[in-house]
Amino acid sequence: MADVSPQSLDAIAARLDEVAGYLHIEEKRRRVAELEALSADPAFWNDADAARSTMAQLSAAREDVEGLDRARASLEDARTAMELGVETGDDDLLREADALVASLEGDLSELELSSWFADELDHGDAIVTVTPGQGGLEAQDWCEMLFRMYVRYCERRGWKVTVNDAVPGEAIGLDRATFTVSGKNAYGMLRAEQGVHRLVRISPTDAKKRRQTTFAGVEVLPVLPDDVEVEIDPNDLRIDVYHASGHGGQGVNTTDSAVRITHLPTGIVVTCQNERSQLQNKAFAMSVLRSRLYEMELARREEELDELRGPKRDIGFGNQIRSYVLYPYQLVKDLRTGVETSNVDSVLKDGDLDRFVIGYHRWAVGEGLSS
């Protein structure tokens, strides 16, 4: 028996109308036409940087417009299939209507999510850093597990991942992992992951097989566009170069290619070692420094340290945003939203994080925390 009904389809239609309003679809439709006309000008590519910026705006606006148009077309297809199925008693048509609605629900969630991102930075790229917290060497193993989970999640969403800094742990795992994620809404989506993550499991390194609790911290920063001004006095910087270690390009262990930048007034330290040259490592480290200083300036202006990244907390007991329990039972639960699943492998190994990310943003909108 099909679950789809005229009432459920009317509810979806109402959600689509709300999303169209949030996304200013008709305004974007006009904007697409304007940018397409602009890009057709023979002199358009004379200023390559401006042209690339325009094409990025065009692509983003077109994606929202086409996404909503596809959703409305799917809704009409579902309505037609349902009406014909009811009229003719054809269960295949009713099942087709159900399948269309199920797919449409997922598409609508994505459109709603995009509509919640009010800050322009939400639509851009992100810099993610995972660091071990309480738990000793096992926290480094947990750091690497989270790193691999996020890489898999990004792959699922079709985002590009560039590993900028991956420092091996003392015996296992990673002591730090920093990577850049490039894709639509990458920062907006991933800022849901910022905070302390807790793992409970049987210790793989304990001969007595005792239960161990470990922690890791996740920091998510926006990649700032070139037109965002962040003043950095070169005299405030100490730049050190050293031999890179661990993963990297050819010759990574034979040259002083790794870069550490210390911002003396704030004490912020940024490192990068995974690019092929010292210049590339320095450029990325400066990009991270700009993003961190930008966050600090926002916090100072608004007198709220949690404006973008949430309040600073120790990476340990009592501060976690999500728990991953592998023993004595299996459960991943977000402590802010209550979203949970017992399929821990789908989360940790397959990067199936959308239920948590979307759940966080739906919760944040309801709490008035969305940017």
C-alpha positions in Angstrom: 0.0 0.0 0.0 1.4 3.4 -1.0 2.1 6.0 1.7 1.9 8.9 -0.7 -1.3 10.9 -0.5 -2.7 14.2 -1.8 -2.0 15.7 1.6 1.6 14.6 1.7 2.2 16.0 -1.8 0.5 19.3 -0.8 2.9 19.4 2.2 5.9 18.9 0.0 4.6 21.6 -2.4 4.3 24.0 0.6 7.9 23.2 1.6 9.1 23.9 -1.9 7.4 27.3 -1.9 9.1 28.1 1.4 12.5 27.1 0.1 11.9 29.1 -3.1 11.3 32.2 -1.0 14.3 31.6 1.2 16.5 31.1 -1.8 15.1 34.1 -3.7 14.7 31.8 -6.7 13.0 34.3 -9.0 15.7 36.9 -8.2 18.3 34.2 -8.9 16.6 33.3 -12.2 17.0 36.9 -13.3 20.5 36.9 -12.1 21.4 33.8 -14.1 20.1 35.5 -17.3 22.2 38.6 -16.5 25.4 36.7 -15.9 24.9 34.5 -18.9 24.6 37.6 -21.1 27.7 39.1 -19.4 29.7 35.9 -20.0 28.8 36.0 -23.7 30.6 39.3 -24.1 33.8 38.8 -26.2 35.7 41.0 -23.7 34.5 38.9 -20.7 37.8 37.0 -20.2 40.0 40.0 -20.5 40.0 40.1 -16.7 40.5 36.5 -15.9 40.1 36.8 -12.1 36.8 38.8 -12.5 35.6 36.3 -15.0 36.3 33.3 -12.8 34.4 35.1 -9.9 31.4 35.8 -12.2 31.4 32.2 -13.5 31.4 30.9 -9.9 28.4 33.1 -9.1 26.6 31.9 -12.2 27.2 28.3 -11.4 25.9 28.7 -7.8 22.8 30.6 -8.9 22.1 28.2 -11.7 22.4 25.2 -9.4 19.8 26.5 -7.0 17.4 27.4 -9.8 17.8 24.1 -11.6 17.5 22.2 -8.3 14.2 23.8 -7.5 12.9 23.3 -11.0 13.8 19.6 -10.9 12.1 19.2 -7.5 8.9 20.8 -8.8 9.0 18.5 -11.9 9.5 15.5 -9.7 6.5 16.6 -7.5 4.3 16.8 -10.6 5.5 13.4 -11.8 4.7 11.9 -8.4 1.3 13.6 -8.3 0.4 12.2 -11.8 1.6 8.7 -10.9 -0.4 8.7 -7.7 -3.6 9.9 -9.3 -3.3 7.4 -12.2 -2.5 4.6 -9.7 -5.5 5.4 -7.6 -7.8 5.7 -10.6 -6.6 2.5 -12.3 -5.7 0.5 -9.2 -2.2 0.0 -10.5 0.1 -0.8 -7.6 3.2 -0.2 -9.8 2.2 3.4 -10.4 1.7 3.9 -6.7 5.1 2.4 -5.9 6.6 4.7 -8.5 4.9 7.6 -6.8 6.4 6.5 -3.5 9.9 6.2 -5.0 9.6 9.7 -6.5 8.5 11.2 -3.2 11.4 9.4 -1.3 13.9 10.9 -3.8 12.2 14.3 -3.7 12.4 14.3 0.2 16.2 14.0 -0.1 16.5 16.7 -2.7 14.2 19.0 -0.7 16.4 18.5 2.4 19.4 19.6 0.4 17.6 22.7 -0.9 16.4 23.5 2.6 19.9 23.2 3.9 21.2 25.6 1.3 18.5 28.1 2.2 19.6 28.1 5.8 23.1 29.3 4.9 22.8 33.1 5.1 26.5 33.9 5.3 28.4 33.9 2.0 31.2 32.0 3.6 28.9 29.1 4.2 28.7 28.5 0.4 32.5 28.3 0.1 35.4 26.0 0.9 36.5 24.8 4.4 39.7 24.1 6.3 39.3 21.2 8.7 41.8 20.3 11.5 41.5 17.2 13.6 43.6 16.9 16.8 43.8 14.3 19.5 42.6 15.1 23.0 42.4 13.1 26.2 43.2 9.5 25.8 46.9 9.3 25.3 48.2 7.4 22.2 44.8 6.0 21.5 43.5 9.6 20.9 45.9 9.7 18.0 44.4 6.6 16.6 40.9 8.2 17.0 42.2 11.4 15.3 43.1 9.3 12.2 39.8 7.5 12.3 37.9 10.8 12.2 40.2 12.1 9.5 39.4 9.0 7.3 35.7 9.4 8.1 35.7 13.0 6.9 37.6 12.2 3.8 35.0 9.5 3.0 32.2 11.9 3.7 33.6 14.4 1.3 34.0 11.8 -1.4 30.3 10.8 -1.0 29.3 14.4 -1.5 31.6 14.9 -4.5 33.9 17.4 -2.7 37.6 17.7 -3.4 39.9 17.1 -0.4 43.5 18.4 -0.3 45.5 17.1 2.6 47.7 20.0 3.8 49.2 18.6 7.0 49.2 15.1 8.4 51.5 14.5 11.3 52.0 10.8 12.3 51.4 9.9 16.0 54.1 8.6 18.3 53.2 5.0 17.7 49.8 4.9 16.0 47.4 7.3 14.3 47.9 11.0 13.7 49.0 13.8 15.9 47.2 16.3 13.7 45.5 16.4 10.3 44.6 19.5 8.4 42.9 19.4 5.0 41.0 21.7 2.7 37.6 20.8 1.4 36.4 22.3 -1.9 32.8 22.1 -3.0 29.4 23.8 -2.8 28.4 24.6 0.8 31.4 22.8 2.2 32.0 25.3 5.1 28.3 25.6 5.9 27.9 21.9 6.0 31.1 21.0 7.9 30.8 23.6 10.6 28.2 21.2 12.1 31.2 19.0 12.9 33.1 21.5 15.0 33.7 20.5 18.5 34.8 17.5 20.6 34.1 14.0 19.5 34.2 11.1 22.0 35.0 7.4 21.2 34.2 4.5 23.6 35.6 1.1 22.7 37.8 -1.9 23.8 41.3 -0.7 23.6 43.1 -2.3 20.6 46.5 -1.8 22.4 45.5 -3.1 25.8 46.4 -6.7 26.4 43.6 -6.9 29.1 41.0 -5.7 26.6 39.7 -3.0 28.8 37.2 -0.3 27.7 38.9 3.0 26.7 37.4 6.5 26.3 39.2 8.8 24.0 38.6 12.3 22.5 39.5 14.3 19.5 38.8 17.9 18.5 37.5 19.1 15.2 38.1 22.7 14.0 36.4 24.0 10.9 37.4 27.4 9.3 36.1 29.1 6.2 38.5 29.6 3.3 38.4 33.4 2.9 37.9 34.9 -0.5 40.7 37.2 -1.7 38.5 40.3 -1.3 38.2 39.7 2.5 40.7 42.0 4.1 42.7 40.6 7.1 45.7 42.8 8.0 48.8 40.9 9.1 52.0 42.7 10.0 55.0 40.7 8.8 56.8 41.9 11.9 54.3 39.9 14.0 55.3 36.6 12.3 57.9 34.1 13.2 58.4 31.7 10.3 60.3 28.4 10.8 61.2 25.8 8.2 62.0 22.2 9.0 62.1 18.7 7.6 58.6 17.4 6.7 57.6 14.0 8.0 55.0 11.4 7.1 52.9 11.6 4.0 53.9 14.1 1.3 55.3 14.6 -2.1 58.6 13.4 -3.6 61.6 14.4 -1.5 59.4 15.3 1.5 62.0 14.0 3.9 65.1 15.4 2.2 64.4 19.2 2.1 63.3 21.8 4.6 59.9 22.2 3.0 57.7 22.2 6.0 56.6 25.6 7.4 55.5 26.7 10.8 54.1 30.2 11.2 53.7 31.7 14.7 51.6 34.9 15.0 53.3 36.5 18.0 50.5 38.8 19.3 47.9 36.0 19.5 50.2 32.9 19.9 48.4 31.2 17.0 50.6 28.5 15.4 49.9 27.1 11.9 51.9 24.4 10.2 51.9 22.9 6.7 54.1 20.2 5.3 52.2 18.2 2.6 52.7 20.6 -0.3 55.6 20.0 -2.6 57.5 23.2 -2.0 58.2 25.5 0.9 56.4 28.3 -0.9 53.3 26.3 -1.3 53.4 25.3 2.4 53.9 28.9 3.4 51.0 30.0 1.2 48.6 27.5 2.8 49.7 28.3 6.3 49.1 32.0 5.7 45.6 31.1 4.4 44.8 29.2 7.6 46.2 32.1 9.7 44.1 34.6 7.9 41.0 32.5 8.6 41.8 32.1 12.3 42.5 35.9 12.7 39.2 36.6 10.8 37.3 34.5 13.3 38.9 36.2 16.2 38.0 39.6 14.8 34.4 38.6 14.3 34.3 37.3 17.9 35.8 40.6 19.2 33.3 42.7 17.3 30.3 40.7 18.3 31.5 39.9 21.8 30.6 36.2 21.2 33.4 33.7 20.8 30.9 31.1 19.5 29.8 33.2 16.4 31.6 30.8 14.0 33.3 28.1 15.8 31.5 27.9 19.2 33.1 28.4 22.6 36.6 27.0 23.2 36.5 23.9 25.3 39.0 21.3 26.5 39.1 18.2 24.2 37.9 15.9 27.0 35.1 14.7 29.3 31.9 16.7 29.4 32.6 18.8 26.3 31.7 16.4 23.5 29.2 17.2 20.8 28.9 13.6 19.6 29.7 10.1 21.1 30.7 7.1 19.1 30.2 4.0 21.2 31.6 0.7 19.9 31.4 -1.2 23.2 29.4 -2.5 25.2 26.8 -1.6 22.5 27.1 0.2 19.2 25.7 3.7 18.8 26.6 7.1 17.3 24.7 9.9 18.9 24.8 13.7 18.5 24.3 15.2 22.0 23.0 18.5 20.6 20.3 17.2 18.4 19.5 13.7 19.6 20.1 12.2 16.1 21.5 8.7 16.5 22.2 5.4 14.6 23.4 2.0 15.7 25.1 1.5 12.3 28.5 2.7 13.4 30.3 1.3 10.4 28.2 3.3 8.0 29.4 6.4 9.9 33.0 5.7 10.7 34.0 3.6 7.6 31.5 4.9 5.0 31.3 8.6 6.0 27.5 8.5 6.2 27.2 11.8 8.1 24.4 13.6 6.3 21.8 12.6 9.0 24.0 14.3 11.6 24.9 17.3 9.6 21.4 18.1 8.3 20.0 17.3 11.8 22.4 19.8 13.3 21.4 22.6 10.9 17.7 21.9 11.3 18.2 22.1 15.1 20.4 25.2 14.9 17.7 27.0 12.8 15.1 26.1 15.5 17.4 27.3 18.2 18.2 30.5 16.4 21.9 29.6 16.1 22.2 29.5 12.4 24.6 32.0 10.8 
